[in-house]
Amino acid sequence: MSDVLVVHDLVGRLTGWLTRLMPAGARRDALVAVLTERFGDVGTPVAGADCEAIEQCAWTVSRHLALTFEPGGTGRPDTVSPGWPDPDPDVVRARAACVSQVRRLADGTCFISVDDLDPISLAQPYVDAAFALAQGSSRILLDLRANGGGDPATVAHIAGWLLGDTPTQLSEVVYPDRRREWWTPALPSGTSLRQPVAVLVGPGTFSSGEALAYHLQTRGRVVVVGETTPGAADHITPIRLAPTVMAFLPEAYVVDSTSGTNWEGVGVVPDVVSTPDQVVETAVAALR
């Protein structure tokens, strides 16, 4: 039985990594405490249901923590944080950097769907093409309902198309040992779009997808339409806790430069609530 991973050992590894990764403070302490209290004495072998239970417990403090149970896993547990692997450029290009739809509706509305936020080094041509096609439209609907997150640089680039040609600070991301500011890029005069904009959100809008909606909303540039998002504001990094358990753990938190806070735990709350089947019509009506 010595080689069998049990729940309290897994949670010990998890809380050890959280102590290393997260900025010191009340949230980190609360997250470690709630996991230790709930699972510190559980000595049964780890199964998929245990990973789900640990996630659910962690979400009471940090919504952006995930565990994946891999029964046949053989990878070595990490001793240093490996960071995110580089994406396959061919895969990103094949999916057009998750710019899944750009179309002009009959009333002149430009509808743009961005379903994830691939690294800006690969995504920029597709993002720029999508928003260039919005030139001359009467209004813009930016659909983020399937956007699970990704590169904050791509968030900043998209926000720049809508917030103006002059660089604007969006946020500061706080790590244990450093802080990083995110700004929109400087654009040639007259590049950014001035039309009314609605951002469509829902339960599938997550992480950096939420960040994009939140940063635009707090600056009064857009009307957010749809359903409240999950509320995952921490930046995360992949860590293998055990051969059979892959984790995605918080390593930093976001401070919006306008609101001074973020959407952690509360989500991006729509300005106009709408059911999914009516969200496009509701958004167009809100902009009119």
N, C-alpha and C positions, 0 to 999 in steps of 0.2 A: 504493500500500500504506500510505501515511501515515495514512489514515483507518480502517484495519482495526485493531480492537482485538486485541492479542496477549496471550498468557497472562501474561508477566512484567509487562506494563503493568497488567493487571487486578489482579494480586497486589500490585503497588506501591500502587495505589489502596486496595485492601483493607487492607493493613498500615498505610497512613497513617491510615485511619479508625479502625482498632483502637487505634492509639497515641493518637488524640484521645479516643476514647470510653471505653476501659477504665481502671479504676483502675490506677495504677502499681504494679508489683510483678512477682514471678517468673512468674505465669501469663501476664500480658500479654507479657512479654519472651519467654517460651517459645513462645507462639503466633506472634508475629511471626517469631521465628527459624526455627521449623519450616516455615512457609510460604515464607519467603525462600529457605531452603536447598533446598527441594524444587522450587520453581517459578521461582526468580529468573533462570534462564537459558533458560527455555522461550519461544521466539519464534514459535510457531505461532498462527494465528488462534484465538480463543476459540470453543469449541463447547460443547454441553450436557454432553458427557462430561468436559470440563475443569472445569466448575463442580462436577460430582459428585466429581471427584478432589480438588479443593480442599477441599470439604466434608469428605470422608473424612480428609484430612490434618489439618484443623483439629480434628476431633472427638477426636484424640488428646490435646488440651489443653482444648478447650471444646466440650462436646457440643451447645451451643445456638447454632450458627452455620449459616446456610442461604443458598444462592445459587440464584436462579431465573433460568434462561436464557430470554430472550424474543427469538427470532430477528427478529421484525418490530418490535421496540421502538423508540420514537422519543423517549422522555422524556429531559429534560435530567439529567445527573448532578447529584446534590446537592452543594452547597457548605457548607450548614449542615444539622444534623440536623432533619428536619421533624416528628419525633414520629409517634405513631399517629393516623390519621384517626378522626374520630368515627363510631361505627356508626350505621346507619340504624335509628331506633327501631321503624319498622314491621317491619323484618326480624327484630329481636330479639323483638318481641312475637309475631310469626307463629310463631316456633319456641319460644315460652314460655321464652326465655332458656336454651335447651338443657337444661331440666329435661324430659327425654324420657319419663320413666316414674315413676309413683308407684302402687304397688299393695300390697294386703295379701294375704299368702300364707295358706294354709289354717291354718297353725299360729300365726297372729297376728304373724308377722314383717312389718315394713314394708320394702318394697324401693324404694329411690329411686335413679334414674339421673340423673346430671348430666354431660352430655357435653362441655361447655365452660363457661367462666366469663366470661359477658358482663359489661359494666360494672355495678357494683352499683346505680347510679342507675336502671337499667332492669330489672335482674335481681331486685331485692329482693322484689317482690310474688310472683314465681314461686317463689323459694327459700323464702320464709316460708310460702307455701301448702303446699309439699311437706312441710316439716318439721312444720307444724301438724297435718297428716294423720297424722304418726307418733305423736302423742299417744295413749297407751293401748295401743300395740303392745307385744308381748313382747320384741322386739329389733329392731334396725335394720341393714339391709344398705345401705351407700352404695356404689353402683357407679360407679367412676371409670375403668373400663377403656377408655372411648372419649374420655376427657377430655384434650384437647390443650392446655389452659391458658387464660390470659386474665388477668382483673383480680385483683390481689392483695387488693383491698378485698372482693371477693366470696369469696375464700378465707377472709378474716378473719370475714366475716359467717356463713358456713356453720360455721366452727369454733366460733363463739360459741354456736350452737345446741347444741353437743355438749360444750363445755368449761365451761359455767357462766354464771351471770348477771353475775358480776363480770368486768370487763375483764382480759384476760390478754395479755401481750406474746408474740407469735408469733416475730417476727424483726426483724432490722435489715438493711436493704439498703444496701450501700456503693457509692456512685458516686465518680467522681474528685474531686468538689468538695463532696460532702455525704453525709449518712447519713439514712435514713428508717426510722422504727420502724413496725411494723404490729401493731396490737392488735385483739383481739375487741371488739365493742361492748358497752356496758352494756345489760342487758336488764331488764325488769320482773321482780321477784322471782317465781320459780316458772316462768319461761318456758322455760328450757333443758331439754333432754331428759336423762333419767338412765338409760335402758335400755342394756343391752350393745350395742355397735356393732362391726360388721365393715366394713372398707373393702376393696373389691375392686379390684385393680390388675393391670396387665399391660403389654405392650409399647406399647399405645396410650395409656397414662397418661403425660403429658408436661408439663414446665415447671411452671406453677402448679397443674396437676392433681397432679403429684408433690408440690408444696409442701404441699397440703392433706393428703395422706396422711402425709407425713413429720412435719408439725407435730403431728398427732393421735397418731401412733405414738410420737414421742419423749416425749410427756406421759403415755403409758400409758393413754390413754383408749380406744383401739380395738385390735382385732386386725386386722392387715393380711393379706389372703388373696389368693393368686393367683401371679403371676409377677413377677420383678424388672423394674422400670421402666427406661427408657433412661438416666436420670441427667443431666438438663438443668436445672441450677440457676441459671444466669445469667439476668438480665433482659436483654431484647434490644430493639432499635429498628430500624425499616426505614430503609435507606439505598440510594438508587439509585447504583450505582457507574458505570454506563454505560447508554446507551440500551437495550442488550440484556441487562443484568444487574441484577437487583434482589437486594439482600442484606438479611439480618436478622442484626444483629451485636450481640454482648454489650456492655453498657454499665454493668453493675453485678453484684455478687455478693451472695448471701444468707447471713446467719449466723443459724441457728436459736437462739432465746434460751435453750433448754434444753440442747441438745447442744453449742452453741458451734461447730458446723460445718454442713455441708449434705450433699446427696445427689449433688453433681456427680461425674459419671464412674462412680459405683458404683450409682446408682439407689436406689429405695426397695425394700428387701429384705423380702419377706413374712415374717411370723411363722409362717404356715402356707402351704406351697407347695401349689398345686393346678393341675390342667389346666383350661382354659376350660370344658370340658363338665361338670365336676364342681364348679365353684367355688361355686355357690350352696349346694349340699348340704354342701360342706366347711365353708363359713362358718357355716351354721346349727349344724352339729355342734360347731364350735370354740366358739361362744358358749354352747352348752348345757353 
